[in-house]
Structure formats: structure tokens, C-alpha cells
Amino acid sequence: MVKIISDSTCDLSPQIIEDCEITLTPLYITTGREEYRDGVDIKPTDVFRMVDTEGKTCKTAAVSVFDYKMAFQKYSRQYDEIIQICISEGFSACYQNAMIAAADFPKVRVIDSRSLSTGSGYMVLDAAIMAKEGKTADQILHHIEKSKPLMNTSFVIDRLDYLHKGGRCSGVALISSKVLAIKPCIEVAEGLMRVGKKYRGKFEKCLEIYVRERLSNIDNIDLTRIFITHPICASETVERVRNTIKDCADFKEIIETNAGCTISNHCGPNTLGIIFKQKTPYK
């Protein structure tokens, strides 16, 4: 049997985590001297309260080597092999820490997803389904390696103040976004983030244009599933996105998930992305 473990940044729903028997290793959210485990001691609403109401600055920290060792030790007793899937090495030290921890556990295989949020979550779900079907670790790893370059992962951000506080957006860009009502699309490619198209106008209208553009090349899209991932967007906004997706493509599954504290802390409350797999590499 193969055990699938993922960092908390995979942003899969509690129901999926339970049904597919996935174990999460939580990242940390720190503010001052206080430290919380993502999804365990703190939720995105807590982060938004701390930042918007209490004026605090929250930071994220990778899963520690010790935490990984504890997880590997526990499941090495129960499973033939373990696959730990990490957020891209370009965003966090999780992969490095997991590799250090895995050196003491011959059964553990560590993989860099080269993505984040449900970009990695898509691969985690695939891996968990394959594990339940009795596939070997080698078969699962081969599938994930093939999937990495195919993931189309992006988000549209309504407010840039969270990126600014985290040092990922200049003051000039922040002011310009407010004055011009700019909603940038953040894309993940080859394990790194980049700014894509910049939309202008109301968030909901920008999202509709964004979805139609991302799904415009329908012949190159794997219609197995698509994720709608957001921290706490209004239900009306999410439903509008869902209907736009249905209007563009006939996916077998449209899965809505909430982004965890790690993504929420960097992007803010009004952030929404659609994540799916292509048939050819995404560049």
C-alpha cells in the first residue's frame, strides 16, 4: 500500500482529504511571537481578521524537518511506501525540509509539485485515487511527473495590499491598482509565479473574462476536472464563475475548494482561480 501525504497548501476540501485518506503536513502562519499551524490552529478568516481589523502582519513558514520526520515515522509502520508531495521549491523550503527528513526513511519518496494550491492539489488527488486503486509508488510518481508541466494554475486578485505587505508588490503598483481598478492574473509556470494579464473593472466581470480566456483553447484541455479555488469569495461570485465554466467546457467534475491560510495570507480574501490540466505543456 502507498500512503499519500501533502503539504497543507494543496487546498483540497476536508471531504476530499477524508474520502481519499490523504494526510496533510501543515505549514505555519506566524504573527509576532505567535505561531499557528495552517488549517489546524488558524483559518483564513482568522488571518483576514488579524490583518484587516487588528493591523497585524502575518508570515508563512515551511513545514519543519521535525514535523516531516514525525509523519514519516508514523506512516512507515503502516504502509509499504510513502509519497510526500510538496509545494514548489520556488515558493517554500518545504521540499528541501522533506528531503532532509526523508533521508532517514527508505520508504519515503518526496516530490516537488512545481505548483501550489490546487495546482498541486490536482496531482495529490490523482495520486490518492491511484493509491486506493492499488497502483505502485513508481506508477504514481510517473503519472505525477507527466502531469507537472500540464497544470494550468492561475488566480485573479482583487486587492494587492496583501501582496504588498508580503513584499511581493511595490507601493507604486499598489496605488496604481487602486486608481485604475486593476485585477492582475497571477500564473504559475515551471514552478514559479509570474504576472499574467491585468484586467480592469469590477472583480466579478473580470473573473468572467478571465475564465473565458483561460478556457478558450478547448481542444487542448483535459476535461477530467477543474477546480474553482478561493478563500471566501461571495457565493454569487463563485456561481457566476461556475456557470461561465459550464458555458465554455463540459468538465466531468467542477470542484470548489477554499484556499488555506498560506495562499490567503499572500493574496487576500477576494482571490479566485480556476485550475485544470492541459493536454500539452503549459508555458
Secondary structure as GFF3:
##gff-version 3
##sequence-region A 1 283
A	DSSP	beta_strand	2	7	.	.	.	ID=ss1
A	DSSP	three_ten_helix	8	10	.	.	.	ID=ss2
A	DSSP	alpha_helix	14	19	.	.	.	ID=ss3
A	DSSP	beta_strand	23	25	.	.	.	ID=ss4
A	DSSP	beta_strand	28	31	.	.	.	ID=ss5
A	DSSP	beta_strand	34	37	.	.	.	ID=ss6
A	DSSP	alpha_helix	44	48	.	.	.	ID=ss7
A	DSSP	pi_helix	49	53	.	.	.	ID=ss8
A	DSSP	beta_strand	59	61	.	.	.	ID=ss9
A	DSSP	alpha_helix	65	76	.	.	.	ID=ss10
A	DSSP	beta_strand	81	86	.	.	.	ID=ss11
A	DSSP	alpha_helix	94	102	.	.	.	ID=ss12
A	DSSP	beta_strand	108	112	.	.	.	ID=ss13
A	DSSP	alpha_helix	117	132	.	.	.	ID=ss14
A	DSSP	alpha_helix	137	147	.	.	.	ID=ss15
A	DSSP	three_ten_helix	148	150	.	.	.	ID=ss16
A	DSSP	beta_strand	151	157	.	.	.	ID=ss17
A	DSSP	alpha_helix	161	165	.	.	.	ID=ss18
A	DSSP	alpha_helix	171	180	.	.	.	ID=ss19
A	DSSP	beta_strand	182	189	.	.	.	ID=ss20
A	DSSP	beta_strand	192	200	.	.	.	ID=ss21
A	DSSP	alpha_helix	203	214	.	.	.	ID=ss22
A	DSSP	three_ten_helix	218	220	.	.	.	ID=ss23
A	DSSP	beta_strand	221	230	.	.	.	ID=ss24
A	DSSP	alpha_helix	235	248	.	.	.	ID=ss25
A	DSSP	beta_strand	253	258	.	.	.	ID=ss26
A	DSSP	alpha_helix	261	267	.	.	.	ID=ss27
A	DSSP	beta_strand	271	278	.	.	.	ID=ss28
###
